[in-house]
């Protein structure tokens, strides 16, 4: 399986943005307020970094879709093709 196929599969299996953000907020709150053992803190930190990555990817996807939207003459919204400089990442 290629890297892009794995990334697409992971994106489909990841939680929605709002759910990931809510979980991340819960982790941050627990880490700030509780007197947790080091192992638990490390586990929560690891989970939090994965959630941050999911949120960043979903925000980047949304930003790209917004950039692609273009009003046509009739005022309808349509997706326009990516310019070459946007597809390089």
N, C-alpha and C positions, 0 to 999 in steps of 0.2 A: 504494500500500500504506500503511495507517495505521500510526501509531507503535506501537500495541499489537500489530498483526500482525507488524511487524518485530521487536519485542521477543520475541514468542513464537517466531518463526522462529530468532532468535539463540540463545534458550535451548535449543531443540531441537538446534542445531548445536554448542553449546558442549560442552567435555569434562565428564565427571562431576566432582563436587566433589573427590574424592580425587585424581584425575589433575591437576586444576587446582592444587590445593594442593601436590602433589609438584613440579610444574613451577615454581611460585612459590618454593618452598624452594630449588630448584636455582639459580634466578636470583639469589636473595638471597645464597646461598653463593658463587656466582661473582663477584658484585659486591663482596662483602666480602673475598675472598681473593686474587683475581687483580689484576694490574696491567693493567687493560684500557684501551684507548684511549677517549677521550671519546665518539666516535661509537658504539662498541659499548656503553658504559655507558648512553647515551641510548636506544639500541634496546632494551636489556634492561629499562630502567626503563619504557619504554612498554609492552612486553609484560607486565611485572609489574603495571602498573596495570590492564590489561585483565583479567588473571587475578584480581586482588583483587576487581574488580567482579563477575566471574562467581561467585566464592566467596561474596561478600556476598549476591548475589541468591539463590543456592541455599540459603544458610542462612536467609534471610528466608522463602523458600517452605516450607522444612521447619518452621520455627517456626509459620507460619500453619497448616499442616496439623495440627501437634500441638495448637494451640489449638482447632482445629475438632473434634478427636476428643472423643467424649463416650460414656461408658458408659451403655447403656440398662438397663432393669430386668433383663434376662436376662444382663447382664454382657458382652454383645457390644459391640464397638467400632463406632461409626458416625460418619460425618461429619455435623456439624450445619451449618446455613446460617450464613453470616457475618452478624454484627450490622452495622448500618449504619455504626457508628463504626470498625469494623475495615476496611471496604472503602474508606474514604477514605484516600488516601495521599499 
